[in-house]
């Protein structure tokens, strides 16, 4: 966590004027890289046993240094690390990268040593421990433990990862990905991912952030800083490791089983407009696209290929993202028909045909024809040949035609290869110098383009709200006390006070059940009423469609005898709905209340058609979530059936969300399943409901 002093120290670490390396010959390659990258500040080396290292004189101790270093790379064992860190703190050094391992990650004495390290670090910007360090490509400062490649850049992505080896691999990438920083977080004892984001988000040299995340310790703070990045137009690209479902405590509702760890992170990413990717290569390609080409305004793209197979592959890869491929209008068709051979298809994706391979004049004329007000971005698919094959001139001509198209139309363009390896640095440089992203791999390229397009749309939606404070996830904590279940009648009453429609039911003593049902009118449903037996169907605690007094009284007597209840709930039978929906809330100590919307009824966990939302929510959040469900087609009037009452459904979800938000300090679980959704104009009805919460009224 950053206080003002530590913030300044982290800024010193990330933009140092003095750098100190402490350790042995292991550091020689890093010091030599410092020279190669052209760092223009002072470089000091500390080693009590050597006179010089990498051509630099060695100071015998930290006390001998001519000043307090801004950034220190400390590559010694954990015992020496714990001895030197307080010395650096005492001399007002800026930050220290602690390479040593053997701390909290190994348990035992390591936990104590890490606590000691943190206590003695004071306000140092302590990176790690158990980390590989930082490569700073903006200022030419390599502070990484393993030999790595890369050149200085004027702008690029900040890559921040909870994996040291991944950081090394990223530094050594062969994808011409512009990296401003590569930061290995290690154990995050003092600084975590949010701290680096906090300091770097205002740096004009940072185009976007790429994060490899194992866990986020403070969701509320992360979300607050992520909204700053969103406002600044700096996308966050995240690869979340560990997507398997987390181990769950005993849950009494379907909701808790649907809202696993990964679903909660996905809800966080969706809420904040964070681009989620599946692999490290996707992180680099997406960052490359954003840095060189920028963020398109929408999802409508035009595709240029020289192969029917490439065209089909792009279409297949783009479709799951909802990417639109606007087809040529009549004027565009007629213009291209005059140029293209008779056998050529004039469609989007556009196969410009091998007849025009290497023909810059023709391609630079026909490529812009397909770009109009209906297009947000363009993509060329073309593999390049090795330089010694004599084919470079042909591919150069096609690439230059794409660059010309971007310059002429002002629409963002990207080039990708079919095979990731079929790309060489020289043509990538041609593209990048023209502001065209040179992507590698047809899957990686299409995914990078598609996800960035969707980010552009999402950001516009969120920015239209004005104040983004409502995106910040409130701080969460563990519930105090053991949750107590409310019976169905009390659960429904609590939710009805927030506007959730419920049946007009009555609580009836067993002896009066038949008469009360008669007064209500038939048919009715009879349910046991208990705050300990929560799954009524499993124990025969529900009797449906009862149409006379004797049947009701018999059902009530039977439940009393078998289940020991003294009261039952009698409700009118609800009409057949268009769809059954589950709306529930579960508590998580990191995320707070998590709301789940999905297909409801008895098959809820079989189909697992659900989406999670973090609170608070608004109407747009709910509509967007419902639109992403498989049952959205059913709600929209599947195969001529009536459409569901979407306004009423959204209103019901909002009512449940308000209750959950207002009771976030005490609500453990809430389950409305099923929520009957009727035809348009006929509303919704909460047929069953369960609430478990603590009795802490002040929470």
LUMVEXDO-86205 format. One record per residue (C-alpha): z, y, x. Coordinates in steps of 0.001 Angstrom, whole numbers, padded with zeros to 6 digits, always signed. Layout:
<sites>
ZYX
...
</sites>
This chain:
<sites>
+000000+000000+000000
-000873+003466+001288
+001526+006331+001654
+000115+009577+003044
+000940+008779+006663
-000527+005287+006488
-003609+006668+004733
-004207+009067+007625
-003626+006242+010074
-006166+004025+008310
-008656+006896+008419
-008001+007169+012166
-008564+003419+012511
-011875+003527+010647
-013160+006599+012517
-011406+006508+015887
-011710+008804+018863
-009625+006505+021073
-009715+002707+021079
-007356+000333+022837
-007910-003364+023558
-004794-005426+024357
-005333-008958+025649
-007112-011041+028265
-010645-011950+029311
-011199-013129+025754
-011882-009451+024954
-014633-008892+027505
-017500-009490+025109
-016015-007083+022556
-015557-004349+025144
-019127-004867+026350
-020327-004616+022741
-018495-001299+022533
-020680-000003+025356
-023833-001467+023827
-023164+000200+020467
-022577+003559+022136
-019044+004483+021081
-018544+008030+022371
-014742+008103+022457
-012212+006907+025013
-011669+003181+025594
-008432+001834+027089
-007448-001702+028054
-003915-003098+028389
-003216-006252+030412
-000222-006600+032744
-001872-009297+034888
-005373-007885+035444
-006495-004870+037394
-009666-004476+035338
-011449-006035+032408
-015122-005576+031531
-015312-002933+034250
-012437-000861+032848
-009074-000372+034633
-006156-002096+032914
-002925-000365+031971
+000108-002574+032496
+001782-001729+029181
+001419+000334+026041
+003864+002849+027525
+001378+003587+030326
-001402+004691+027966
-002449+008340+028245
-001998+008840+024535
-001549+007207+021156
-004690+005169+020344
-006339+005655+016955
-007387+001997+016732
-005924-000942+018658
-007244-004479+018810
-004230-006678+019577
-005383-010121+020709
-002191-011824+021892
+000054-014552+020439
+002367-013922+017519
+005514-013443+019600
+003850-010819+021802
+002261-009272+018715
+005687-008803+017150
+006941-007200+020367
+004025-004773+020848
+003554-003570+017248
+006850-001618+017141
+005870+000022+020461
+002605+001212+018927
+004481+002450+015889
+006941+004302+018066
+004165+006212+019856
+002453+007222+016553
-000633+005073+017039
-003093+004983+014152
-003811+001383+013301
-003520-002068+014833
-005603-005162+014211
-003394-008225+014598
-005554-011195+015566
-002646-013625+015998
-002185-016438+013493
+000866-018556+012704
+002494-016293+010160
+002931-016661+006411
-000057-018963+006170
+001798-021756+008044
+005127-021330+006271
+008508-021923+007902
+009326-019542+010754
+005930-017914+010215
+007185-016316+007001
+010111-014747+008852
+007877-013532+011673
+005508-011871+009244
+008373-010110+007466
+009598-008898+010859
+006094-007703+011766
+005788-005685+008577
+009237-004166+008942
+008526-003029+012502
+005032-001727+011760
+006362+001344+009991
+003440+003481+008812
+000888+001871+011104
-002345+000862+009407
-001772-002816+010176
-004823-005028+009615
-004038-008725+009247
-002363-010603+010812
-004416-013790+011049
-007673-011834+010940
-010785-011476+013097
-010778-007685+012990
-013224-004906+012148
-016769-004115+013214
-017546-000427+012678
-021310+000093+012724
-021120+003745+011730
-019315+004863+014873
-020154+001994+017226
-016690+000446+017397
-016569-003368+017627
-013039-004640+017094
-013903-008224+016218
-012535-011289+017970
-015759-013308+018013
-019059-012247+019640
-021286-010703+017007
-024551-008870+016620
-025588-005748+014789
-026610-002187+015555
-025278+001181+014532
-026338+002542+011168
-026136+005920+009480
-025232+004409+006115
-024628+001014+004594
-022330-001363+002770
-018650-001874+003527
-018126-005636+003690
-014463-006558+003137
-013392-010189+003112
-010365-012435+002993
-012231-014810+005311
-012538-014099+009023
-015250-016648+009730
-017389-015270+006910
-017078-011819+008489
-018427-013170+011783
-021311-014875+010004
-022127-011684+008123
-022143-009692+011369
-024618-012209+012794
-026918-012202+009766
-030672-012135+010328
-031468-010319+007090
-031648-006677+008252
-028751-005968+005921
-027344-002484+006639
-023605-002815+007202
-021355+000191+007730
-018183-001852+008179
-017241-005506+008295
-013490-005823+007694
-011514-009051+007937
-008318-008632+005874
-006385-011695+007011
-002969-012100+005411
-003031-008552+003976
+000615-008092+004944
+000377-004296+004860
-003181-003398+003860
-005147-005189+001160
-008685-004864-000169
-007711-001993-002460
-006464+000078+000492
-009793-000131+002300
-011631+000726-000904
-009298+003650-001492
-010033+005229+001896
-013759+004444+002059
-014843+005232-001507
-015278+008929-000719
-017192+008343+002524
-020807+009490+001960
-022037+006899+004477
-020876+004034+002225
-023576+002987-000240
-021718+000101-001877
-018920-002401-001323
-019277-006141-000817
-016047-008078-001351
-015156-011704-000700
-012067-012137-002860
-009542-014939-002942
-006975-012964-004918
-006210-009368-005820
-002481-008679-005504
-002377-005541-007677
-004907-005650-010503
-003892-002269-011910
-004380-000456-008604
-007638-002257-007854
-009019-001301-011262
-008016+002317-010750
-009876+002511-007425
-012854+000578-008817
-013311+003276-011461
-013530+005834-008647
-016295+003776-007053
-018027+003559-010429
-017881+007326-010876
-019174+007821-007332
-022152+005557-008060
-021121+003038-005405
-021463-000474-006847
-018916-003144-005987
-020440-006564-005312
-017901-009379-005494
-017935-013037-004556
-014777-014555-006059
-013673-017756-004366
-011713-020473-006155
-013343-020566-009575
-011710-023777-010701
-009236-023431-013543
-005744-022533-012417
-002853-024841-013111
-001387-023882-016451
+002097-023864-017828
+002570-025821-021004
+000565-023842-023559
+000996-024086-027288
-002246-022342-028264
-005940-022847-027667
-006168-019336-026286
-004176-020076-023139
-006370-023057-022296
-009534-020957-022631
-008333-017984-020553
-008162-019482-017077
-007883-017639-013783
-011622-017286-013294
-012169-016085-016853
-009648-013318-016230
-011393-012196-013063
-014710-012269-014895
-013186-010088-017610
-012022-007664-014908
-015474-007550-013309
-017216-007069-016662
-014809-004298-017590
-015342-002352-014366
-019075-002946-013962
-018577-005073-010846
-021609-007128-009770
-020544-010741-009370
-022536-013025-007060
-022254-016688-006182
-022851-016867-002421
-022652-014774+000766
-026440-014464+000987
-026445-012922-002498
-023863-010388-001343
-026088-009224+001512
-029327-009163-000480
-027755-007186-003311
-026179-004716-000880
-029523-004403+000903
-031328-003638-002351
-028782-001000-003362
-028718+000642+000075
-032475+000907+000561
-033879+001100-002960
-030985+002317-005072
-029925+001390-008593
-032660+001167-011279
-031995+002816-014629
-032692-000260-016727
-033784-003886-016887
-037566-003506-017339
-039440-004641-014234
-043018-005192-013146
-043736-008069-010765
-046617-008374-008303
-047536-011780-006867
-050493-013521-005321
-049636-016858-006879
-049258-018234-010357
-046355-020332-009106
-044489-017269-007845
-045121-015499-011149
-043705-018379-013139
-040698-018727-010838
-039803-015049-011123
-040084-015183-014912
-037844-018251-015034
-035240-016723-012724
-035191-013376-014529
-034922-014674-018093
-031236-015754-018029
-030267-012180-017114
-032185-010706-020022
-034615-008965-017663
-037611-007603-019542
-041177-007917-018283
-043151-005345-020324
-046734-006458-020820
-049686-004170-020064
-050735-001962-022957
-054387-001665-023932
-055088+001239-021594
-053542-000560-018623
-055370-003753-019523
-058725-002007-019742
-058197-000218-016428
-057306-003416-014611
-060018-005440-016320
-062638-003240-014692
-061309-004196-011255
-060019-007735-011606
-062300-010806-011585
-063106-012366-014947
-060930-015408-014309
-057807-013340-013571
-055029-013013-016122
-053770-009480-016634
-050128-009970-017442
-046709-009120-016083
-045880-010833-013703
-049222-009694-012289
-051116-012123-010041
-053349-009708-008141
-055353-012639-006780
-056354-013620-003256
-059641-011714-003684
-057712-008565-002827
-055496-009948-000089
-055276-007312+002623
-057312-004789+000619
-055020-001769+000776
-057440+000597-000974
-057766-001637-004044
-054128-002700-004211
-052807+000844-003815
-055018+001750-006771
-054129-001109-009138
-050395-001537-008377
-049416+001872-009862
-051418+001158-013035
-048693-001203-014261
-045952+001388-013753
-045308+003615-016743
-042356+004912-018756
-041556+001340-019783
-040788+000234-016199
-037513+000700-014317
-038278-001215-011109
-040942-003237-009337
-040848-006428-007296
-043448-007850-004909
-043274-011541-003965
-045022-012206-000646
-044245-014387+002347
-045251-013070+005750
-046771-015146+008515
-045660-015264+012145
-047049-012373+014154
-049293-014599+016287
-051256-016100+013386
-053490-013098+012803
-052317-012747+009180
-050008-009782+009727
-052647-007181+008864
-053178-008711+005425
-049505-008796+004472
-048991-005320+005953
-051690-003967+003641
-050027-005469+000567
-046629-004160+001624
-047970-000678+002301
-049569-000696-001153
-046139-001409-002653
-044576+001416-000622
-047360+003722-001817
-046635+002719-005414
-042973+003655-005082
-043850+006995-003461
-046428+007789-006146
-044440+006738-009220
-040862+007380-008114
-039890+003961-009498
-037670+001783-007233
-039565-001057-005581
-038465-004144-003675
-040228-006879-001777
-038966-010450-001546
-040268-013617+000012
-040556-016972-001648
-038803-018689+001263
-035857-016809+002818
-037032-017532+006361
-040606-016299+005777
-039755-012732+006678
-039751-011061+010087
-038060-007881+011312
-041231-005802+011780
-042443-005804+008150
-038833-005470+006972
-038626-002290+009021
-041850-001012+007417
-040352-001537+003975
-036938-000105+004784
-038384+002985+006426
-040200+003624+003150
-037075+003105+001031
-038250-000294-000229
-035712-003121+000048
-036994-006141+001972
-035255-009084+000311
-035340-012688+001476
-035729-015641-000862
-037176-015584-004355
-033897-016633-005983
-031821-014229-003931
-034335-011421-004448
-034635-011808-008208
-030869-012145-008619
-030225-009056-006484
-032712-007004-008490
-031612-008344-011881
-027889-007882-011314
-028360-004373-009963
-030483-003466-012984
-027732-004711-015286
-025178-002750-013272
-027260+000386-013789
-027207-000144-017546
-023500-000938-017599
-022629+002116-015530
-024539+004382-017917
-022646+002866-020843
-019306+003371-019150
-020057+006877-017890
-021056+007857-021427
-017396+007394-022382
-016535+010449-020305
-013032+009738-019065
-012865+006326-017372
-009066+006139-017407
-009215+003687-020289
-010883+001179-017939
-007793+001005-015752
-005818-002169-016439
-002150-001285-017046
+000402-002724-014634
+001550-006217-015565
+004711-008176-014892
+006397-011413-015810
+007959-011606-019255
+011724-011563-019391
+013386-014185-021527
+012017-017302-023201
+009328-016705-025845
+010227-017490-029440
+007624-018632-031959
+007207-016875-035282
+006259-019036-038221
+002837-018569-039765
+003981-016228-042514
+005841-013935-040104
+002966-014032-037618
+000494-012991-040295
+002802-010273-041597
+003140-008779-038098
-000635-008726-037602
-001320-007443-041119
+000761-004359-040305
-001916-003557-037689
-004758-003998-040154
-005676-007692-039886
-006779-009086-043289
-004663-012090-044343
-004575-014264-047501
-002379-013159-050379
+000130-015964-049841
+003760-016553-050758
+006658-018292-049071
+008107-020817-051503
+011282-022915-051535
+010393-026598-051818
+011799-026939-055328
+009774-023983-056655
+006448-024794-054975
+004608-026101-058063
+005616-023200-060298
+004765-020536-057700
+001331-022102-057157
+000730-022079-060903
+001601-018393-061040
-000849-017699-058195
-003718-019673-059654
-005586-022680-058310
-006970-023993-056001
-004432-023411-053241
-003519-024630-049783
+000033-025724-048941
+001335-025452-045365
+004639-026338-043798
+006580-023315-042565
+008375-023733-039240
+008920-021904-035982
+009198-025179-034072
+006357-027287-035514
+003397-025113-034556
+000416-027468-034841
+000606-028231-038538
-002551-030335-038848
-001372-032786-036186
+001687-033747-038279
+000129-033672-041723
+001544-030269-042491
-001489-028898-044353
-002751-029876-047809
-006054-028305-048879
-007749-027739-052215
-004804-028516-054487
-005759-027685-058072
-002679-028387-060200
+001081-027926-060238
+001912-031609-059761
-000285-031922-056676
+001347-028888-055081
+004878-030069-055817
+004077-033547-054499
+002696-032104-051243
+005739-029866-050819
+008186-032712-051466
+006351-034952-049006
+006490-032312-046214
+010182-031724-046861
+010905-035439-046636
+008808-036161-043540
+009215-032955-041583
+012568-031600-042697
+011256-028194-043812
+012931-026182-046543
+010089-023736-047240
+006338-023868-047429
+003533-021315-047408
+001181-021298-050378
-002120-019432-050152
-005286-019257-052246
-008090-021439-050869
-010398-019210-048860
-014127-019225-049608
-016504-020928-047174
-017219-018580-044276
-020400-017810-042355
-018522-018712-039166
-015076-019592-037902
-013919-017477-034957
-010930-017697-032666
-009242-014496-031572
-006221-014886-029359
-004161-013340-026618
-002363-014934-023703
-000100-013327-021120
-000781-013380-017384
+001675-011954-014868
-001151-010273-012900
-003533-009206-015673
-001129-008655-018566
-002392-009585-022032
-005825-011228-022001
-007716-011290-025292
-010061-014187-026011
-012870-014252-028596
-014755-017457-029236
-016009-020109-031582
-013027-021205-033664
-011931-024093-035805
-010966-027595-034754
-013695-027923-032096
-012743-024806-030172
-011956-026517-026867
-014869-028955-027156
-017471-026176-027299
-015520-023668-025170
-017711-020839-026346
-015408-017978-025485
-015170-014717-023581
-012098-012918-022257
-011310-009195-022401
-008562-007212-020737
-006645-004661-022790
-006938-001996-023993
-010319-002497-025686
-012671-000430-027803
-015346-001246-030380
-018132-001336-027799
-016215-003829-025650
-015774-006132-028617
-019376-005936-029826
-020680-006581-026317
-018379-009596-025923
-019379-011115-029267
-023068-010618-028476
-022620-012844-025418
-021271-015825-027378
-023376-018797-028422
-022248-018271-032019
-023775-014777-031956
-026951-016312-033418
-024935-017769-036276
-023274-014416-036932
-026664-012718-036939
-028042-014914-039722
-029259-018156-038169
-032409-019633-039750
-032355-017327-042723
-028666-017672-043497
-026765-014502-044480
-025572-012266-041674
-021847-012120-041001
-019740-009030-041598
-019779-007772-037994
-017965-004527-038736
-015090-006428-040313
-015003-008905-037411
-014858-006106-034864
-012147-004384-036896
-010077-007575-036964
-010379-008046-033200
-009378-004417-032658
-006319-004907-034901
-005228-007927-032862
-005909-005999-029656
-003733-003086-030804
-000864-005414-031655
-001155-007131-028273
-001337-003845-026366
+001673-002388-028154
+003668-005569-027500
+002326-006265-023984
+005824-006415-022474
+006985-009221-024786
+003935-011085-026138
+003455-014537-024586
+000767-015974-026888
-001120-015022-030008
-003595-017269-031745
-005651-016471-034843
-007658-019639-035427
-009636-019774-037487
-010575-016255-038481
-013010-016734-041361
-015976-014373-041086
-017708-013853-044418
-021148-012540-045285
-022008-008911-044654
-019814-006659-046784
-017357-009449-047671
-014918-009023-044801
-012875-011479-042757
-009718-013486-043366
-007112-014751-040895
-006580-018285-042198
-004009-019260-039580
-001968-017332-037016
+000620-018021-034335
+002676-015554-032296
+005096-016360-029486
+007008-013482-027964
+010341-012637-026415
+012991-010823-028403
+013109-007985-025843
+012523-005047-028178
+012502-002564-025285
+009791-004352-023276
</sites>
